Amino acid sequence: MSSSVKSVVLGAGLMGRLLARSLVRMGHQVEIYEAQGADAQGAAARVAAAMLAPLAESAITELSVVRMGQHAIGRWPQLIAQLSEPVFFQRNGTLIVWHRQDSAEAQRFEQMLHRTQQQLPSLPALQHLDAQQLQAHEPALENRFAQALYLPQEGQLDNRQLLQALLHDLQTQGVQLHWNCPREVEDFQAGRPGQPDWVFDCRGLGARNQWTQLRGVRGEVLRLYAPEVTLQRPTRLIHPRYPIYIAPKENHVFVIGATEIESEDLSPATVRSTLELLSAAYTVHSGFAEARILEVATQARPTLRDNLPAIRCLGERTLQINGLYRHGFLIAPAMLDATLELIELGHSPLAQNFDLKIEHV
């Protein structure tokens, strides 16, 4: 495309930055308008573990999200390779563990995963590990659990490194960045003289005025520094109230979450939630007792009524991408590629394959 194509992106969270970076690669002149600052403090993507676990997530979501996750886990290395700054990416699988009193819940969880694999046989087969096999996969958990599930080829990345690397490239490639500068879709008339050719609304909950079905789902996430703990992959603990994950990042930093509360309240985390997350981590590995709490963060994830993402077309050249819920990093590349197809083709074969909703308003 010619560089005369001008695009405006509203929102500089994960989706906004990914899309703006891709538009630049397509030759667009890009402007970003963000209601807050460059540090992504208002973005749900900043408070996340960035786990890429399509099979594990299938226990609590629909097949369409799993399909998008399958696509994305192969796309992330390509997208990261395009960036000029390094981003931690790992694909060592996901480990699922549980305590004896939660065996019934673990059995139900395993049955759901088997059902997903029957529907999507292209997913790598889960493996049931006994104590000896678990020790071989994750030596740090020796003698702590009698059995586990291992989900091969699932992965994770460092969300904050990614947001920073995307920002760096946008800054160095001439994108006009307007911080603390909120804008509405109605501020632009895409395609008209003196207006941008395209407008993309990636504001998450900031788009509620135009997309009334959006709501926030509160999540609470801990970041710990635990030099006595060495885990080689994300570990999920079966919990009677919600799934708890421990995602090991570089240099003994661990992200632990996450609660899910139907609320947009962004006040600090409760004592109850913090104690539950910390005690769960301790039961997985006693080394967390000496960990340093780096951060206790809360954020509301943008969610539609059915908990599934969607793209809305407001006219021919104005698109809204939203509703990524708790699956932002898992599905963002799929949402990105479907959007790029809509730009280039006017329709998206990928979206049809994913059963991704594209609404025309």
C-alpha positions as CSV (number, residue, x, y, z in Angstrom):
1,M,0.0,0.0,0.0
2,S,1.1,3.6,-0.6
3,S,2.3,5.6,2.3
4,S,-0.5,8.1,1.5
5,V,-2.9,5.7,3.4
6,K,-3.5,7.3,6.8
7,S,-4.8,5.3,9.7
8,V,-5.8,6.3,13.2
9,V,-5.7,3.8,16.1
10,L,-7.6,4.6,19.3
11,G,-6.0,2.9,22.3
12,A,-2.4,1.9,22.9
13,G,-2.9,-1.4,24.8
14,L,-1.8,-4.7,23.4
15,M,-4.2,-4.7,20.4
16,G,-3.6,-1.1,19.6
17,R,0.1,-1.5,19.6
18,L,0.1,-4.7,17.6
19,L,-2.2,-3.3,15.0
20,A,-0.3,0.0,14.7
21,R,3.0,-1.9,14.2
22,S,1.4,-4.1,11.4
23,L,-0.1,-1.1,9.7
24,V,3.3,0.6,9.6
25,R,4.7,-2.5,8.0
26,M,1.9,-2.3,5.4
27,G,3.0,1.3,4.6
28,H,0.4,3.2,6.4
29,Q,1.0,6.5,8.1
30,V,-0.3,5.9,11.6
31,E,-1.4,8.0,14.5
32,I,-2.3,6.6,17.9
33,Y,-4.5,8.4,20.5
34,E,-4.3,7.0,24.0
35,A,-6.3,8.3,27.0
36,Q,-3.4,7.6,29.4
37,G,0.4,7.6,29.2
38,A,3.0,5.5,27.4
39,D,3.5,3.2,30.3
40,A,0.3,1.3,29.5
41,Q,-0.9,1.7,33.1
42,G,-4.5,1.7,31.9
43,A,-4.2,-1.4,29.7
44,A,-5.4,-4.8,30.8
45,A,-2.4,-6.3,29.0
46,R,-0.1,-4.8,31.6
47,V,-1.7,-6.9,34.4
48,A,-1.5,-10.3,32.9
49,A,0.6,-13.5,32.9
50,A,0.6,-13.7,29.1
51,M,0.2,-17.5,29.0
52,L,-0.5,-19.1,25.6
53,A,-2.4,-22.1,26.6
54,P,-5.3,-23.0,24.2
55,L,-6.0,-26.5,25.6
56,A,-5.8,-25.4,29.2
57,E,-8.1,-22.5,28.6
58,S,-10.6,-24.8,26.8
59,A,-11.9,-25.8,30.2
60,I,-13.4,-22.3,30.7
61,T,-14.0,-21.0,27.2
62,E,-15.4,-21.8,23.7
63,L,-13.8,-23.7,20.8
64,S,-13.5,-20.5,18.8
65,V,-11.1,-19.1,21.4
66,V,-9.1,-22.4,21.3
67,R,-8.9,-22.2,17.5
68,M,-7.6,-18.6,17.8
69,G,-5.1,-19.7,20.4
70,Q,-3.8,-22.5,18.2
71,H,-3.2,-19.9,15.4
72,A,-1.6,-17.4,17.8
73,I,0.9,-19.7,19.5
74,G,2.5,-20.2,16.1
75,R,2.3,-16.5,15.1
76,W,3.9,-15.0,18.2
77,P,7.5,-16.1,17.4
78,Q,7.0,-14.4,14.0
79,L,5.6,-11.2,15.5
80,I,8.3,-11.1,18.1
81,A,11.1,-11.7,15.5
82,Q,10.0,-8.5,13.8
83,L,10.7,-6.4,16.9
84,S,14.0,-4.6,17.5
85,E,14.0,-5.3,21.2
86,P,14.1,-8.9,22.8
87,V,10.9,-10.4,24.3
88,F,11.0,-13.5,26.5
89,F,9.0,-16.2,24.8
90,Q,8.8,-19.8,26.0
91,R,7.0,-22.9,24.7
92,N,7.7,-25.6,27.3
93,G,4.1,-26.7,27.8
94,T,1.8,-26.2,30.7
95,L,1.8,-28.3,33.9
96,I,-1.5,-28.9,35.8
97,V,-1.2,-30.0,39.4
98,W,-3.7,-30.5,42.3
99,H,-3.9,-31.5,45.9
100,R,-5.5,-34.8,47.0
101,Q,-8.7,-33.1,48.3
102,D,-9.2,-31.6,44.8
103,S,-8.9,-34.9,42.9
104,A,-12.5,-34.9,41.8
105,E,-12.2,-31.4,40.4
106,A,-9.0,-32.4,38.6
107,Q,-10.8,-35.4,37.1
108,R,-13.6,-33.2,35.8
109,F,-10.9,-30.8,34.4
110,E,-9.2,-33.6,32.6
111,Q,-12.4,-34.8,31.1
112,M,-13.1,-31.4,29.7
113,L,-9.7,-31.3,28.0
114,H,-10.2,-34.7,26.5
115,R,-13.5,-33.5,25.1
116,T,-11.8,-30.5,23.5
117,Q,-9.2,-32.8,22.0
118,Q,-11.9,-35.0,20.4
119,Q,-13.4,-31.8,18.8
120,L,-10.0,-30.4,17.8
121,P,-7.6,-33.4,17.2
122,S,-4.9,-31.1,15.9
123,L,-4.2,-30.1,19.5
124,P,-1.1,-31.9,21.0
125,A,-2.4,-34.7,23.2
126,L,-2.3,-34.1,27.0
127,Q,-0.1,-36.5,29.0
128,H,-0.9,-37.9,32.4
129,L,2.2,-37.9,34.6
130,D,2.8,-40.1,37.7
131,A,5.2,-38.8,40.4
132,Q,8.3,-40.0,38.7
133,Q,7.4,-38.5,35.4
134,L,6.4,-35.3,37.1
135,Q,9.9,-35.1,38.7
136,A,11.5,-35.5,35.3
137,H,9.4,-32.7,33.8
138,E,9.6,-30.3,36.7
139,P,12.4,-31.3,39.2
140,A,11.5,-28.4,41.5
141,L,8.2,-30.1,42.4
142,E,9.8,-33.4,43.5
143,N,7.6,-35.2,46.1
144,R,5.1,-32.4,46.2
145,F,2.4,-34.0,44.0
146,A,1.5,-37.6,43.3
147,Q,0.4,-36.9,39.7
148,A,-0.1,-34.1,37.1
149,L,-1.2,-33.3,33.6
150,Y,1.2,-32.1,31.0
151,L,0.0,-30.1,28.0
152,P,2.8,-30.1,25.4
153,Q,3.7,-27.1,23.2
154,E,1.8,-24.5,25.2
155,G,3.7,-21.4,26.1
156,Q,4.0,-17.9,27.5
157,L,5.7,-14.6,26.9
158,D,6.7,-11.5,29.0
159,N,3.8,-9.1,28.6
160,R,5.6,-6.0,29.8
161,Q,8.7,-6.6,27.6
162,L,6.3,-7.0,24.6
163,L,4.5,-3.8,25.3
164,Q,7.8,-1.9,25.7
165,A,9.3,-3.5,22.5
166,L,6.2,-2.5,20.5
167,L,6.3,1.0,21.9
168,H,10.0,1.3,21.0
169,D,9.3,0.3,17.4
170,L,6.4,2.7,17.1
171,Q,8.5,5.6,18.4
172,T,11.4,4.8,16.0
173,Q,9.2,4.2,12.9
174,G,7.6,7.6,12.9
175,V,4.2,6.8,14.4
176,Q,2.5,9.9,15.8
177,L,1.8,9.1,19.4
178,H,-0.7,11.3,21.3
179,W,-0.6,10.4,25.0
180,N,-3.2,11.5,27.6
181,C,-5.3,12.4,24.6
182,P,-8.7,10.5,24.6
183,R,-10.7,10.5,21.4
184,E,-14.0,8.9,20.4
185,V,-14.8,7.2,17.1
186,E,-17.2,10.0,16.3
187,D,-14.2,12.5,16.2
188,F,-13.3,11.0,12.8
189,Q,-15.0,10.4,9.5
190,A,-12.9,7.8,7.8
191,G,-12.5,8.2,4.1
192,R,-13.7,11.8,3.9
193,P,-11.4,14.7,2.7
194,G,-9.0,15.8,5.4
195,Q,-9.8,12.7,7.5
196,P,-7.9,9.4,8.0
197,D,-8.5,6.6,5.5
198,W,-9.1,4.1,8.3
199,V,-10.0,4.3,12.0
200,F,-9.4,1.4,14.4
201,D,-10.9,1.4,17.8
202,C,-8.9,-0.8,20.2
203,R,-9.7,1.0,23.5
204,G,-11.1,-1.9,25.5
205,L,-13.4,-0.6,28.2
206,G,-12.8,2.9,26.9
207,A,-15.1,2.1,24.0
208,R,-18.2,1.5,26.2
209,N,-19.9,4.7,25.0
210,Q,-20.1,3.2,21.5
211,W,-20.3,-0.5,22.4
212,T,-22.7,-0.8,25.3
213,Q,-22.5,-4.6,25.7
214,L,-18.9,-4.2,27.1
215,R,-18.3,-4.8,30.8
216,G,-15.3,-5.1,33.0
217,V,-14.2,-8.3,34.8
218,R,-11.8,-7.6,37.6
219,G,-8.6,-9.6,38.0
220,E,-5.9,-9.5,40.7
221,V,-2.4,-10.5,39.9
222,L,0.8,-10.8,42.0
223,R,4.4,-10.4,40.8
224,L,6.9,-12.1,43.1
225,Y,10.7,-12.4,43.1
226,A,11.5,-15.9,44.4
227,P,15.2,-16.8,44.0
228,E,14.6,-20.1,45.8
229,V,12.1,-21.3,43.2
230,T,12.9,-22.7,39.8
231,L,10.0,-23.6,37.5
232,Q,10.6,-24.4,33.9
233,R,7.0,-23.7,32.6
234,P,3.7,-22.2,33.7
235,T,2.0,-24.3,36.3
236,R,-1.7,-24.3,37.1
237,L,-3.1,-25.4,40.4
238,I,-6.6,-26.8,40.4
239,H,-8.6,-24.7,42.8
240,P,-12.2,-25.1,44.0
241,R,-13.1,-21.4,43.2
242,Y,-11.0,-20.4,40.2
243,P,-7.9,-21.6,38.3
244,I,-4.6,-20.3,39.8
245,Y,-1.6,-20.1,37.6
246,I,2.1,-19.5,38.3
247,A,4.0,-18.2,35.3
248,P,7.8,-18.1,35.7
249,K,9.4,-15.2,33.9
250,E,13.1,-14.4,33.6
251,N,15.4,-13.9,36.6
252,H,13.1,-15.7,39.1
253,V,10.2,-13.3,38.7
254,F,6.8,-15.1,38.9
255,V,3.4,-13.8,37.9
256,I,0.6,-15.4,40.0
257,G,-3.1,-15.0,39.4
258,A,-5.9,-14.7,38.9
259,T,-9.1,-13.9,40.5
260,E,-12.2,-13.2,38.4
261,I,-14.8,-10.8,39.8
262,E,-17.8,-9.3,37.9
263,S,-16.8,-5.8,38.7
264,E,-15.0,-2.8,37.2
265,D,-13.7,-1.8,40.6
266,L,-10.0,-0.9,40.3
267,S,-9.3,-0.4,44.0
268,P,-6.4,-2.4,45.5
269,A,-6.6,-6.1,45.9
270,T,-8.5,-7.5,48.9
271,V,-6.7,-9.3,51.7
272,R,-8.8,-12.4,51.0
273,S,-7.7,-12.6,47.3
274,T,-4.0,-11.8,48.1
275,L,-3.9,-14.5,50.8
276,E,-5.5,-17.1,48.6
277,L,-3.0,-16.4,45.8
278,L,0.0,-16.4,48.1
279,S,-1.1,-19.5,50.0
280,A,-1.8,-21.4,46.7
281,A,1.7,-20.5,45.5
282,Y,3.2,-21.7,48.8
283,T,1.4,-25.1,48.5
284,V,2.9,-25.6,45.1
285,H,6.5,-24.7,46.2
286,S,7.5,-23.8,49.8
287,G,10.3,-21.6,48.4
288,F,7.6,-18.9,47.8
289,A,7.6,-18.3,51.6
290,E,10.8,-16.3,51.2
291,A,9.7,-14.5,48.0
292,R,9.5,-10.8,47.8
293,I,6.2,-9.2,46.7
294,L,7.1,-6.9,43.9
295,E,3.5,-5.9,43.0
296,V,-0.1,-6.6,43.7
297,A,-2.0,-5.3,40.7
298,T,-5.7,-5.1,39.7
299,Q,-7.3,-4.4,36.3
300,A,-10.6,-4.8,34.6
301,R,-10.6,-6.9,31.4
302,P,-12.9,-5.8,28.6
303,T,-15.6,-8.4,28.1
304,L,-18.7,-8.8,26.0
305,R,-21.9,-10.6,27.1
306,D,-20.8,-14.0,25.9
307,N,-17.2,-13.6,27.0
308,L,-16.1,-13.9,23.4
309,P,-14.2,-11.4,21.3
310,A,-15.7,-9.6,18.3
311,I,-14.9,-7.1,15.5
312,R,-17.5,-4.5,14.6
313,C,-17.5,-2.7,11.3
314,L,-18.9,0.9,11.7
315,G,-19.1,1.6,8.0
316,E,-16.5,0.5,5.4
317,R,-13.4,2.0,7.0
318,T,-14.0,2.1,10.8
319,L,-13.4,-1.1,12.8
320,Q,-13.7,-1.9,16.5
321,I,-11.7,-4.8,17.9
322,N,-12.7,-5.7,21.5
323,G,-13.9,-8.2,24.0
324,L,-10.6,-10.1,24.4
325,Y,-11.5,-10.8,28.1
326,R,-8.9,-12.9,29.9
327,H,-7.5,-14.3,26.6
328,G,-5.8,-11.2,25.3
329,F,-2.3,-12.6,24.6
330,L,-3.7,-16.0,23.7
331,I,-5.9,-14.6,20.8
332,A,-4.4,-11.2,19.9
333,P,-2.5,-12.4,16.9
334,A,-5.6,-14.1,15.5
335,M,-7.6,-10.9,16.0
336,L,-4.8,-9.0,14.4
337,D,-4.7,-11.3,11.3
338,A,-8.4,-11.3,10.9
339,T,-8.4,-7.5,11.0
340,L,-5.6,-7.3,8.4
341,E,-7.6,-9.5,6.1
342,L,-10.6,-7.2,6.5
343,I,-8.4,-4.3,5.5
344,E,-6.9,-6.0,2.4
345,L,-9.8,-8.2,1.3
346,G,-13.0,-6.7,2.7
347,H,-13.7,-10.0,4.4
348,S,-11.8,-12.5,6.6
349,P,-11.5,-16.2,5.8
350,L,-9.6,-16.6,9.1
351,A,-12.5,-15.2,11.0
352,Q,-14.8,-17.8,9.5
353,N,-12.3,-20.6,10.4
354,F,-12.2,-19.2,14.0
355,D,-16.0,-18.6,14.3
356,L,-15.0,-15.1,15.2
357,K,-17.9,-12.7,15.2
358,I,-17.7,-9.8,12.7
359,E,-20.7,-7.5,13.2
360,H,-21.7,-4.8,10.7
361,V,-23.4,-1.9,12.4
